[in-house]
Amino acid sequence: MYAWQEIDRMPLDEVLAVVPAFHPIWTDADPDLIALCDQEAARGNFRAWAKITHHLTVGMKESGRRGVDEDLLRWAYSKLGHRTAA
C-alpha cells in the first residue's frame, strides 16, 4: 500500500546536524556553506538535500573536485528543476 508521508521542514540547527551525517561529501563541509545551501535552495527539505547531493556527487566526479564549494553549489542549483505555479 502506498501512503504519502508528509515530513516537516528541518530547522537550520537540525540541517547542520543531519546533512553532514547524510552523505560523506557533507562530512567535512563548512557549516556556513551548508547553511548557505539551505537558505538558497534546500530550505530544510530533505528531498531537496538528496537532489542537491546527487548533483554535487556528479559534479565532483566530472570536475575532479574533492570537496563542495560555492561554485559547485551554484552549478548544482542549475540542475534542479524549477516548479512554476499553475
PDB file of N, CA, C and O in Angstrom:
ATOM      1  N   MET A   1       0.841  -1.160   0.000  1.00  0.00           N
ATOM      2  CA  MET A   1       0.000   0.000   0.000  1.00  0.00           C
ATOM      3  C   MET A   1       0.897   1.237   0.000  1.00  0.00           C
ATOM      4  O   MET A   1       1.883   1.303   0.734  1.00  0.00           O
ATOM      5  N   TYR A   2       0.546   2.198  -0.818  1.00  0.00           N
ATOM      6  CA  TYR A   2       1.301   3.440  -0.932  1.00  0.00           C
ATOM      7  C   TYR A   2       0.648   4.506  -0.084  1.00  0.00           C
ATOM      8  O   TYR A   2      -0.560   4.727  -0.169  1.00  0.00           O
ATOM      9  N   ALA A   3       1.437   5.157   0.723  1.00  0.00           N
ATOM     10  CA  ALA A   3       0.924   6.256   1.548  1.00  0.00           C
ATOM     11  C   ALA A   3       1.926   7.394   1.509  1.00  0.00           C
ATOM     12  O   ALA A   3       3.109   7.192   1.786  1.00  0.00           O
ATOM     13  N   TRP A   4       1.468   8.576   1.170  1.00  0.00           N
ATOM     14  CA  TRP A   4       2.328   9.759   1.136  1.00  0.00           C
ATOM     15  C   TRP A   4       2.648  10.158   2.574  1.00  0.00           C
ATOM     16  O   TRP A   4       1.748  10.327   3.396  1.00  0.00           O
ATOM     17  N   GLN A   5       3.911  10.303   2.860  1.00  0.00           N
ATOM     18  CA  GLN A   5       4.333  10.713   4.188  1.00  0.00           C
ATOM     19  C   GLN A   5       4.751  12.176   4.143  1.00  0.00           C
ATOM     20  O   GLN A   5       5.688  12.536   3.430  1.00  0.00           O
ATOM     21  N   GLU A   6       4.074  13.001   4.886  1.00  0.00           N
ATOM     22  CA  GLU A   6       4.413  14.419   4.971  1.00  0.00           C
ATOM     23  C   GLU A   6       5.476  14.593   6.046  1.00  0.00           C
ATOM     24  O   GLU A   6       5.289  14.178   7.190  1.00  0.00           O
ATOM     25  N   ILE A   7       6.577  15.201   5.676  1.00  0.00           N
ATOM     26  CA  ILE A   7       7.668  15.419   6.622  1.00  0.00           C
ATOM     27  C   ILE A   7       7.898  16.921   6.722  1.00  0.00           C
ATOM     28  O   ILE A   7       8.073  17.600   5.710  1.00  0.00           O
ATOM     29  N   ASP A   8       7.898  17.425   7.933  1.00  0.00           N
ATOM     30  CA  ASP A   8       8.117  18.848   8.147  1.00  0.00           C
ATOM     31  C   ASP A   8       9.525  19.245   7.725  1.00  0.00           C
ATOM     32  O   ASP A   8      10.456  18.441   7.757  1.00  0.00           O
ATOM     33  N   ARG A   9       9.650  20.492   7.332  1.00  0.00           N
ATOM     34  CA  ARG A   9      10.968  21.027   7.004  1.00  0.00           C
ATOM     35  C   ARG A   9      11.826  21.061   8.264  1.00  0.00           C
ATOM     36  O   ARG A   9      11.337  21.301   9.368  1.00  0.00           O
ATOM     37  N   MET A  10      13.110  20.816   8.069  1.00  0.00           N
ATOM     38  CA  MET A  10      14.039  20.835   9.196  1.00  0.00           C
ATOM     39  C   MET A  10      14.470  22.276   9.478  1.00  0.00           C
ATOM     40  O   MET A  10      14.742  23.032   8.546  1.00  0.00           O
ATOM     41  N   PRO A  11      14.534  22.656  10.737  1.00  0.00           N
ATOM     42  CA  PRO A  11      15.106  23.963  11.067  1.00  0.00           C
ATOM     43  C   PRO A  11      16.626  23.899  10.847  1.00  0.00           C
ATOM     44  O   PRO A  11      17.193  22.810  10.751  1.00  0.00           O
ATOM     45  N   LEU A  12      17.273  25.045  10.768  1.00  0.00           N
ATOM     46  CA  LEU A  12      18.695  25.089  10.449  1.00  0.00           C
ATOM     47  C   LEU A  12      19.544  24.272  11.409  1.00  0.00           C
ATOM     48  O   LEU A  12      20.471  23.594  10.965  1.00  0.00           O
ATOM     49  N   ASP A  13      19.267  24.308  12.691  1.00  0.00           N
ATOM     50  CA  ASP A  13      20.081  23.536  13.627  1.00  0.00           C
ATOM     51  C   ASP A  13      20.004  22.037  13.335  1.00  0.00           C
ATOM     52  O   ASP A  13      20.988  21.317  13.501  1.00  0.00           O
ATOM     53  N   GLU A  14      18.839  21.575  12.901  1.00  0.00           N
ATOM     54  CA  GLU A  14      18.688  20.164  12.538  1.00  0.00           C
ATOM     55  C   GLU A  14      19.408  19.873  11.224  1.00  0.00           C
ATOM     56  O   GLU A  14      20.052  18.832  11.088  1.00  0.00           O
ATOM     57  N   VAL A  15      19.306  20.781  10.261  1.00  0.00           N
ATOM     58  CA  VAL A  15      20.033  20.631   8.989  1.00  0.00           C
ATOM     59  C   VAL A  15      21.526  20.468   9.260  1.00  0.00           C
ATOM     60  O   VAL A  15      22.173  19.582   8.701  1.00  0.00           O
ATOM     61  N   LEU A  16      22.067  21.325  10.121  1.00  0.00           N
ATOM     62  CA  LEU A  16      23.502  21.288  10.417  1.00  0.00           C
ATOM     63  C   LEU A  16      23.926  20.005  11.118  1.00  0.00           C
ATOM     64  O   LEU A  16      25.100  19.637  11.068  1.00  0.00           O
ATOM     65  N   ALA A  17      22.996  19.321  11.766  1.00  0.00           N
ATOM     66  CA  ALA A  17      23.289  18.038  12.410  1.00  0.00           C
ATOM     67  C   ALA A  17      23.077  16.866  11.459  1.00  0.00           C
ATOM     68  O   ALA A  17      23.863  15.918  11.456  1.00  0.00           O
ATOM     69  N   VAL A  18      22.019  16.926  10.652  1.00  0.00           N
ATOM     70  CA  VAL A  18      21.620  15.791   9.813  1.00  0.00           C
ATOM     71  C   VAL A  18      22.420  15.699   8.512  1.00  0.00           C
ATOM     72  O   VAL A  18      22.875  14.616   8.141  1.00  0.00           O
ATOM     73  N   VAL A  19      22.594  16.813   7.827  1.00  0.00           N
ATOM     74  CA  VAL A  19      23.211  16.781   6.496  1.00  0.00           C
ATOM     75  C   VAL A  19      24.635  16.211   6.527  1.00  0.00           C
ATOM     76  O   VAL A  19      24.952  15.382   5.674  1.00  0.00           O
ATOM     77  N   PRO A  20      25.508  16.607   7.458  1.00  0.00           N
ATOM     78  CA  PRO A  20      26.845  16.004   7.468  1.00  0.00           C
ATOM     79  C   PRO A  20      26.834  14.494   7.727  1.00  0.00           C
ATOM     80  O   PRO A  20      27.758  13.792   7.315  1.00  0.00           O
ATOM     81  N   ALA A  21      25.816  13.997   8.395  1.00  0.00           N
ATOM     82  CA  ALA A  21      25.697  12.558   8.640  1.00  0.00           C
ATOM     83  C   ALA A  21      25.044  11.831   7.468  1.00  0.00           C
ATOM     84  O   ALA A  21      25.158  10.612   7.341  1.00  0.00           O
ATOM     85  N   PHE A  22      24.354  12.594   6.609  1.00  0.00           N
ATOM     86  CA  PHE A  22      23.604  12.021   5.498  1.00  0.00           C
ATOM     87  C   PHE A  22      24.507  11.469   4.396  1.00  0.00           C
ATOM     88  O   PHE A  22      24.255  10.381   3.877  1.00  0.00           O
ATOM     89  N   HIS A  23      25.555  12.207   4.037  1.00  0.00           N
ATOM     90  CA  HIS A  23      26.404  11.789   2.922  1.00  0.00           C
ATOM     91  C   HIS A  23      27.835  12.257   3.166  1.00  0.00           C
ATOM     92  O   HIS A  23      28.042  13.346   3.700  1.00  0.00           O
ATOM     93  N   PRO A  24      28.823  11.451   2.783  1.00  0.00           N
ATOM     94  CA  PRO A  24      30.229  11.802   3.027  1.00  0.00           C
ATOM     95  C   PRO A  24      30.678  13.144   2.435  1.00  0.00           C
ATOM     96  O   PRO A  24      31.603  13.761   2.964  1.00  0.00           O
ATOM     97  N   ILE A  25      30.045  13.610   1.349  1.00  0.00           N
ATOM     98  CA  ILE A  25      30.510  14.892   0.792  1.00  0.00           C
ATOM     99  C   ILE A  25      30.235  16.055   1.739  1.00  0.00           C
ATOM    100  O   ILE A  25      30.854  17.112   1.618  1.00  0.00           O
ATOM    101  N   TRP A  26      29.325  15.872   2.666  1.00  0.00           N
ATOM    102  CA  TRP A  26      28.993  16.927   3.617  1.00  0.00           C
ATOM    103  C   TRP A  26      29.749  16.803   4.933  1.00  0.00           C
ATOM    104  O   TRP A  26      29.732  17.735   5.737  1.00  0.00           O
ATOM    105  N   THR A  27      30.404  15.685   5.170  1.00  0.00           N
ATOM    106  CA  THR A  27      31.044  15.418   6.462  1.00  0.00           C
ATOM    107  C   THR A  27      32.009  16.522   6.876  1.00  0.00           C
ATOM    108  O   THR A  27      31.975  16.978   8.019  1.00  0.00           O
ATOM    109  N   ASP A  28      32.864  16.954   5.961  1.00  0.00           N
ATOM    110  CA  ASP A  28      33.857  17.973   6.286  1.00  0.00           C
ATOM    111  C   ASP A  28      33.510  19.338   5.695  1.00  0.00           C
ATOM    112  O   ASP A  28      34.342  20.246   5.695  1.00  0.00           O
ATOM    113  N   ALA A  29      32.289  19.483   5.194  1.00  0.00           N
ATOM    114  CA  ALA A  29      31.883  20.761   4.600  1.00  0.00           C
ATOM    115  C   ALA A  29      31.748  21.831   5.679  1.00  0.00           C
ATOM    116  O   ALA A  29      31.358  21.548   6.812  1.00  0.00           O
ATOM    117  N   ASP A  30      32.073  23.041   5.309  1.00  0.00           N
ATOM    118  CA  ASP A  30      31.942  24.183   6.206  1.00  0.00           C
ATOM    119  C   ASP A  30      30.469  24.351   6.579  1.00  0.00           C
ATOM    120  O   ASP A  30      29.616  24.410   5.693  1.00  0.00           O
ATOM    121  N   PRO A  31      30.158  24.429   7.868  1.00  0.00           N
ATOM    122  CA  PRO A  31      28.753  24.625   8.271  1.00  0.00           C
ATOM    123  C   PRO A  31      28.125  25.880   7.655  1.00  0.00           C
ATOM    124  O   PRO A  31      26.921  25.906   7.400  1.00  0.00           O
ATOM    125  N   ASP A  32      28.926  26.911   7.415  1.00  0.00           N
ATOM    126  CA  ASP A  32      28.400  28.118   6.765  1.00  0.00           C
ATOM    127  C   ASP A  32      27.959  27.815   5.329  1.00  0.00           C
ATOM    128  O   ASP A  32      26.983  28.389   4.847  1.00  0.00           O
ATOM    129  N   LEU A  33      28.677  26.915   4.647  1.00  0.00           N
ATOM    130  CA  LEU A  33      28.308  26.522   3.291  1.00  0.00           C
ATOM    131  C   LEU A  33      27.009  25.705   3.301  1.00  0.00           C
ATOM    132  O   LEU A  33      26.163  25.861   2.422  1.00  0.00           O
ATOM    133  N   ILE A  34      26.867  24.848   4.290  1.00  0.00           N
ATOM    134  CA  ILE A  34      25.632  24.067   4.435  1.00  0.00           C
ATOM    135  C   ILE A  34      24.462  25.014   4.707  1.00  0.00           C
ATOM    136  O   ILE A  34      23.388  24.866   4.123  1.00  0.00           O
ATOM    137  N   ALA A  35      24.675  25.974   5.586  1.00  0.00           N
ATOM    138  CA  ALA A  35      23.619  26.949   5.898  1.00  0.00           C
ATOM    139  C   ALA A  35      23.259  27.770   4.664  1.00  0.00           C
ATOM    140  O   ALA A  35      22.084  28.054   4.432  1.00  0.00           O
ATOM    141  N   LEU A  36      24.251  28.150   3.876  1.00  0.00           N
ATOM    142  CA  LEU A  36      24.004  28.898   2.645  1.00  0.00           C
ATOM    143  C   LEU A  36      23.168  28.078   1.674  1.00  0.00           C
ATOM    144  O   LEU A  36      22.212  28.587   1.089  1.00  0.00           O
ATOM    145  N   CYS A  37      23.523  26.826   1.502  1.00  0.00           N
ATOM    146  CA  CYS A  37      22.783  25.944   0.607  1.00  0.00           C
ATOM    147  C   CYS A  37      21.344  25.775   1.087  1.00  0.00           C
ATOM    148  O   CYS A  37      20.412  25.753   0.283  1.00  0.00           O
ATOM    149  N   ASP A  38      21.173  25.658   2.390  1.00  0.00           N
ATOM    150  CA  ASP A  38      19.822  25.518   2.918  1.00  0.00           C
ATOM    151  C   ASP A  38      19.004  26.779   2.662  1.00  0.00           C
ATOM    152  O   ASP A  38      17.834  26.704   2.288  1.00  0.00           O
ATOM    153  N   GLN A  39      19.619  27.921   2.862  1.00  0.00           N
ATOM    154  CA  GLN A  39      18.935  29.194   2.654  1.00  0.00           C
ATOM    155  C   GLN A  39      18.599  29.414   1.179  1.00  0.00           C
ATOM    156  O   GLN A  39      17.501  29.869   0.856  1.00  0.00           O
ATOM    157  N   GLU A  40      19.522  29.099   0.298  1.00  0.00           N
ATOM    158  CA  GLU A  40      19.345  29.391  -1.122  1.00  0.00           C
ATOM    159  C   GLU A  40      18.535  28.346  -1.888  1.00  0.00           C
ATOM    160  O   GLU A  40      17.868  28.678  -2.868  1.00  0.00           O
ATOM    161  N   ALA A  41      18.588  27.101  -1.454  1.00  0.00           N
ATOM    162  CA  ALA A  41      17.978  26.066  -2.287  1.00  0.00           C
ATOM    163  C   ALA A  41      17.188  24.994  -1.537  1.00  0.00           C
ATOM    164  O   ALA A  41      16.060  24.685  -1.919  1.00  0.00           O
ATOM    165  N   ALA A  42      17.753  24.432  -0.493  1.00  0.00           N
ATOM    166  CA  ALA A  42      17.116  23.270   0.137  1.00  0.00           C
ATOM    167  C   ALA A  42      15.970  23.641   1.074  1.00  0.00           C
ATOM    168  O   ALA A  42      14.968  22.929   1.137  1.00  0.00           O
ATOM    169  N   ARG A  43      16.106  24.722   1.784  1.00  0.00           N
ATOM    170  CA  ARG A  43      15.057  25.239   2.674  1.00  0.00           C
ATOM    171  C   ARG A  43      14.517  24.185   3.649  1.00  0.00           C
ATOM    172  O   ARG A  43      13.314  24.097   3.895  1.00  0.00           O
ATOM    173  N   GLY A  44      15.445  23.389   4.193  1.00  0.00           N
ATOM    174  CA  GLY A  44      15.042  22.408   5.194  1.00  0.00           C
ATOM    175  C   GLY A  44      14.334  21.184   4.654  1.00  0.00           C
ATOM    176  O   GLY A  44      13.866  20.346   5.425  1.00  0.00           O
ATOM    177  N   ASN A  45      14.250  21.070   3.339  1.00  0.00           N
ATOM    178  CA  ASN A  45      13.540  19.964   2.711  1.00  0.00           C
ATOM    179  C   ASN A  45      14.526  18.838   2.411  1.00  0.00           C
ATOM    180  O   ASN A  45      15.447  19.016   1.614  1.00  0.00           O
ATOM    181  N   PHE A  46      14.338  17.681   3.046  1.00  0.00           N
ATOM    182  CA  PHE A  46      15.296  16.584   2.874  1.00  0.00           C
ATOM    183  C   PHE A  46      15.346  16.075   1.442  1.00  0.00           C
ATOM    184  O   PHE A  46      16.411  15.687   0.961  1.00  0.00           O
ATOM    185  N   ARG A  47      14.212  16.071   0.755  1.00  0.00           N
ATOM    186  CA  ARG A  47      14.200  15.635  -0.643  1.00  0.00           C
ATOM    187  C   ARG A  47      15.090  16.565  -1.481  1.00  0.00           C
ATOM    188  O   ARG A  47      15.810  16.102  -2.366  1.00  0.00           O
ATOM    189  N   ALA A  48      15.041  17.865  -1.203  1.00  0.00           N
ATOM    190  CA  ALA A  48      15.903  18.817  -1.912  1.00  0.00           C
ATOM    191  C   ALA A  48      17.369  18.545  -1.593  1.00  0.00           C
ATOM    192  O   ALA A  48      18.224  18.609  -2.476  1.00  0.00           O
ATOM    193  N   TRP A  49      17.656  18.244  -0.336  1.00  0.00           N
ATOM    194  CA  TRP A  49      19.034  17.912   0.029  1.00  0.00           C
ATOM    195  C   TRP A  49      19.525  16.683  -0.731  1.00  0.00           C
ATOM    196  O   TRP A  49      20.674  16.647  -1.171  1.00  0.00           O
ATOM    197  N   ALA A  50      18.676  15.687  -0.889  1.00  0.00           N
ATOM    198  CA  ALA A  50      19.062  14.486  -1.629  1.00  0.00           C
ATOM    199  C   ALA A  50      19.345  14.814  -3.096  1.00  0.00           C
ATOM    200  O   ALA A  50      20.311  14.308  -3.666  1.00  0.00           O
ATOM    201  N   LYS A  51      18.518  15.650  -3.707  1.00  0.00           N
ATOM    202  CA  LYS A  51      18.736  16.043  -5.105  1.00  0.00           C
ATOM    203  C   LYS A  51      20.027  16.829  -5.260  1.00  0.00           C
ATOM    204  O   LYS A  51      20.825  16.558  -6.158  1.00  0.00           O
ATOM    205  N   ILE A  52      20.228  17.798  -4.386  1.00  0.00           N
ATOM    206  CA  ILE A  52      21.442  18.611  -4.447  1.00  0.00           C
ATOM    207  C   ILE A  52      22.677  17.733  -4.260  1.00  0.00           C
ATOM    208  O   ILE A  52      23.669  17.883  -4.973  1.00  0.00           O
ATOM    209  N   THR A  53      22.608  16.830  -3.309  1.00  0.00           N
ATOM    210  CA  THR A  53      23.729  15.925  -3.052  1.00  0.00           C
ATOM    211  C   THR A  53      24.027  15.067  -4.271  1.00  0.00           C
ATOM    212  O   THR A  53      25.192  14.867  -4.615  1.00  0.00           O
ATOM    213  N   HIS A  54      23.009  14.567  -4.919  1.00  0.00           N
ATOM    214  CA  HIS A  54      23.218  13.782  -6.145  1.00  0.00           C
ATOM    215  C   HIS A  54      23.941  14.609  -7.200  1.00  0.00           C
ATOM    216  O   HIS A  54      24.935  14.158  -7.769  1.00  0.00           O
ATOM    217  N   HIS A  55      23.454  15.804  -7.459  1.00  0.00           N
ATOM    218  CA  HIS A  55      24.086  16.652  -8.471  1.00  0.00           C
ATOM    219  C   HIS A  55      25.525  16.994  -8.084  1.00  0.00           C
ATOM    220  O   HIS A  55      26.402  17.043  -8.946  1.00  0.00           O
ATOM    221  N   LEU A  56      25.771  17.228  -6.813  1.00  0.00           N
ATOM    222  CA  LEU A  56      27.130  17.535  -6.371  1.00  0.00           C
ATOM    223  C   LEU A  56      28.070  16.354  -6.570  1.00  0.00           C
ATOM    224  O   LEU A  56      29.218  16.544  -6.972  1.00  0.00           O
ATOM    225  N   THR A  57      27.608  15.143  -6.298  1.00  0.00           N
ATOM    226  CA  THR A  57      28.477  13.982  -6.491  1.00  0.00           C
ATOM    227  C   THR A  57      28.833  13.819  -7.965  1.00  0.00           C
ATOM    228  O   THR A  57      29.965  13.471  -8.299  1.00  0.00           O
ATOM    229  N   VAL A  58      27.871  14.070  -8.842  1.00  0.00           N
ATOM    230  CA  VAL A  58      28.138  14.025 -10.281  1.00  0.00           C
ATOM    231  C   VAL A  58      29.137  15.122 -10.654  1.00  0.00           C
ATOM    232  O   VAL A  58      30.113  14.870 -11.361  1.00  0.00           O
ATOM    233  N   GLY A  59      28.885  16.331 -10.174  1.00  0.00           N
ATOM    234  CA  GLY A  59      29.765  17.455 -10.474  1.00  0.00           C
ATOM    235  C   GLY A  59      31.176  17.250  -9.957  1.00  0.00           C
ATOM    236  O   GLY A  59      32.142  17.607 -10.631  1.00  0.00           O
ATOM    237  N   MET A  60      31.304  16.682  -8.774  1.00  0.00           N
ATOM    238  CA  MET A  60      32.629  16.414  -8.223  1.00  0.00           C
ATOM    239  C   MET A  60      33.363  15.382  -9.067  1.00  0.00           C
ATOM    240  O   MET A  60      34.558  15.520  -9.326  1.00  0.00           O
ATOM    241  N   LYS A  61      32.655  14.359  -9.492  1.00  0.00           N
ATOM    242  CA  LYS A  61      33.272  13.323 -10.318  1.00  0.00           C
ATOM    243  C   LYS A  61      33.719  13.898 -11.663  1.00  0.00           C
ATOM    244  O   LYS A  61      34.827  13.625 -12.123  1.00  0.00           O
ATOM    245  N   GLU A  62      32.849  14.698 -12.289  1.00  0.00           N
ATOM    246  CA  GLU A  62      33.162  15.259 -13.602  1.00  0.00           C
ATOM    247  C   GLU A  62      34.274  16.305 -13.539  1.00  0.00           C
ATOM    248  O   GLU A  62      35.070  16.419 -14.470  1.00  0.00           O
ATOM    249  N   SER A  63      34.330  17.062 -12.454  1.00  0.00           N
ATOM    250  CA  SER A  63      35.307  18.141 -12.354  1.00  0.00           C
ATOM    251  C   SER A  63      36.598  17.738 -11.653  1.00  0.00           C
ATOM    252  O   SER A  63      37.600  18.450 -11.729  1.00  0.00           O
ATOM    253  N   GLY A  64      36.573  16.602 -10.976  1.00  0.00           N
ATOM    254  CA  GLY A  64      37.750  16.167 -10.228  1.00  0.00           C
ATOM    255  C   GLY A  64      37.911  16.877  -8.889  1.00  0.00           C
ATOM    256  O   GLY A  64      38.942  16.736  -8.232  1.00  0.00           O
ATOM    257  N   ARG A  65      36.906  17.633  -8.485  1.00  0.00           N
ATOM    258  CA  ARG A  65      36.979  18.333  -7.194  1.00  0.00           C
ATOM    259  C   ARG A  65      36.831  17.335  -6.062  1.00  0.00           C
ATOM    260  O   ARG A  65      36.165  16.308  -6.191  1.00  0.00           O
ATOM    261  N   ARG A  66      37.466  17.662  -4.958  1.00  0.00           N
ATOM    262  CA  ARG A  66      37.444  16.771  -3.801  1.00  0.00           C
ATOM    263  C   ARG A  66      36.485  17.232  -2.708  1.00  0.00           C
ATOM    264  O   ARG A  66      36.259  16.521  -1.729  1.00  0.00           O
ATOM    265  N   GLY A  67      35.922  18.427  -2.883  1.00  0.00           N
ATOM    266  CA  GLY A  67      35.017  18.942  -1.875  1.00  0.00           C
ATOM    267  C   GLY A  67      34.021  19.911  -2.463  1.00  0.00           C
ATOM    268  O   GLY A  67      34.152  20.351  -3.605  1.00  0.00           O
ATOM    269  N   VAL A  68      33.031  20.235  -1.671  1.00  0.00           N
ATOM    270  CA  VAL A  68      31.968  21.143  -2.091  1.00  0.00           C
ATOM    271  C   VAL A  68      32.432  22.580  -1.858  1.00  0.00           C
ATOM    272  O   VAL A  68      32.989  22.903  -0.809  1.00  0.00           O
ATOM    273  N   ASP A  69      32.193  23.436  -2.854  1.00  0.00           N
ATOM    274  CA  ASP A  69      32.460  24.860  -2.704  1.00  0.00           C
ATOM    275  C   ASP A  69      31.282  25.629  -3.303  1.00  0.00           C
ATOM    276  O   ASP A  69      30.363  25.032  -3.864  1.00  0.00           O
ATOM    277  N   GLU A  70      31.317  26.959  -3.180  1.00  0.00           N
ATOM    278  CA  GLU A  70      30.188  27.761  -3.662  1.00  0.00           C
ATOM    279  C   GLU A  70      29.977  27.627  -5.167  1.00  0.00           C
ATOM    280  O   GLU A  70      28.835  27.579  -5.624  1.00  0.00           O
ATOM    281  N   ASP A  71      31.046  27.568  -5.937  1.00  0.00           N
ATOM    282  CA  ASP A  71      30.902  27.432  -7.388  1.00  0.00           C
ATOM    283  C   ASP A  71      30.194  26.128  -7.747  1.00  0.00           C
ATOM    284  O   ASP A  71      29.315  26.106  -8.608  1.00  0.00           O
ATOM    285  N   LEU A  72      30.582  25.056  -7.086  1.00  0.00           N
ATOM    286  CA  LEU A  72      29.945  23.763  -7.358  1.00  0.00           C
ATOM    287  C   LEU A  72      28.490  23.770  -6.895  1.00  0.00           C
ATOM    288  O   LEU A  72      27.626  23.181  -7.546  1.00  0.00           O
ATOM    289  N   LEU A  73      28.218  24.433  -5.771  1.00  0.00           N
ATOM    290  CA  LEU A  73      26.828  24.546  -5.319  1.00  0.00           C
ATOM    291  C   LEU A  73      25.975  25.250  -6.368  1.00  0.00           C
ATOM    292  O   LEU A  73      24.880  24.790  -6.692  1.00  0.00           O
ATOM    293  N   ARG A  74      26.468  26.351  -6.891  1.00  0.00           N
ATOM    294  CA  ARG A  74      25.701  27.112  -7.895  1.00  0.00           C
ATOM    295  C   ARG A  74      25.456  26.255  -9.137  1.00  0.00           C
ATOM    296  O   ARG A  74      24.386  26.319  -9.741  1.00  0.00           O
ATOM    297  N   TRP A  75      26.445  25.464  -9.510  1.00  0.00           N
ATOM    298  CA  TRP A  75      26.270  24.553 -10.646  1.00  0.00           C
ATOM    299  C   TRP A  75      25.171  23.541 -10.333  1.00  0.00           C
ATOM    300  O   TRP A  75      24.320  23.264 -11.178  1.00  0.00           O
ATOM    301  N   ALA A  76      25.188  22.987  -9.115  1.00  0.00           N
ATOM    302  CA  ALA A  76      24.166  22.005  -8.719  1.00  0.00           C
ATOM    303  C   ALA A  76      22.783  22.641  -8.715  1.00  0.00           C
ATOM    304  O   ALA A  76      21.810  22.010  -9.127  1.00  0.00           O
ATOM    305  N   TYR A  77      22.687  23.885  -8.253  1.00  0.00           N
ATOM    306  CA  TYR A  77      21.391  24.575  -8.269  1.00  0.00           C
ATOM    307  C   TYR A  77      20.837  24.644  -9.686  1.00  0.00           C
ATOM    308  O   TYR A  77      19.631  24.513  -9.895  1.00  0.00           O
ATOM    309  N   SER A  78      21.721  24.849 -10.655  1.00  0.00           N
ATOM    310  CA  SER A  78      21.269  24.982 -12.043  1.00  0.00           C
ATOM    311  C   SER A  78      20.666  23.686 -12.573  1.00  0.00           C
ATOM    312  O   SER A  78      19.953  23.695 -13.576  1.00  0.00           O
ATOM    313  N   LYS A  79      20.946  22.591 -11.915  1.00  0.00           N
ATOM    314  CA  LYS A  79      20.432  21.280 -12.340  1.00  0.00           C
ATOM    315  C   LYS A  79      19.076  20.949 -11.709  1.00  0.00           C
ATOM    316  O   LYS A  79      18.417  19.988 -12.106  1.00  0.00           O
ATOM    317  N   LEU A  80      18.673  21.745 -10.732  1.00  0.00           N
ATOM    318  CA  LEU A  80      17.401  21.489 -10.058  1.00  0.00           C
ATOM    319  C   LEU A  80      16.246  21.923 -10.947  1.00  0.00           C
ATOM    320  O   LEU A  80      16.305  22.971 -11.591  1.00  0.00           O
ATOM    321  N   GLY A  81      15.213  21.124 -10.977  1.00  0.00           N
ATOM    322  CA  GLY A  81      14.001  21.507 -11.706  1.00  0.00           C
ATOM    323  C   GLY A  81      13.312  22.632 -10.961  1.00  0.00           C
ATOM    324  O   GLY A  81      13.293  22.653  -9.730  1.00  0.00           O
ATOM    325  N   HIS A  82      12.760  23.546 -11.692  1.00  0.00           N
ATOM    326  CA  HIS A  82      12.054  24.658 -11.071  1.00  0.00           C
ATOM    327  C   HIS A  82      10.564  24.495 -11.313  1.00  0.00           C
ATOM    328  O   HIS A  82      10.120  24.348 -12.452  1.00  0.00           O
ATOM    329  N   ARG A  83       9.800  24.523 -10.235  1.00  0.00           N
ATOM    330  CA  ARG A  83       8.344  24.404 -10.341  1.00  0.00           C
ATOM    331  C   ARG A  83       7.769  25.767 -10.654  1.00  0.00           C
ATOM    332  O   ARG A  83       8.243  26.794 -10.167  1.00  0.00           O
ATOM    333  N   THR A  84       6.758  25.754 -11.459  1.00  0.00           N
ATOM    334  CA  THR A  84       6.046  27.007 -11.753  1.00  0.00           C
ATOM    335  C   THR A  84       4.612  26.881 -11.287  1.00  0.00           C
ATOM    336  O   THR A  84       4.042  25.790 -11.287  1.00  0.00           O
ATOM    337  N   ALA A  85       4.040  27.984 -10.895  1.00  0.00           N
ATOM    338  CA  ALA A  85       2.646  27.971 -10.438  1.00  0.00           C
ATOM    339  C   ALA A  85       1.741  27.689 -11.620  1.00  0.00           C
ATOM    340  O   ALA A  85       1.982  28.167 -12.729  1.00  0.00           O
ATOM    341  N   ALA A  86       0.702  26.911 -11.378  1.00  0.00           N
ATOM    342  CA  ALA A  86      -0.222  26.555 -12.453  1.00  0.00           C
ATOM    343  C   ALA A  86      -1.299  27.603 -12.620  1.00  0.00           C
ATOM    344  O   ALA A  86      -2.166  27.466 -13.483  1.00  0.00           O
TER     345      ALA A  86
END
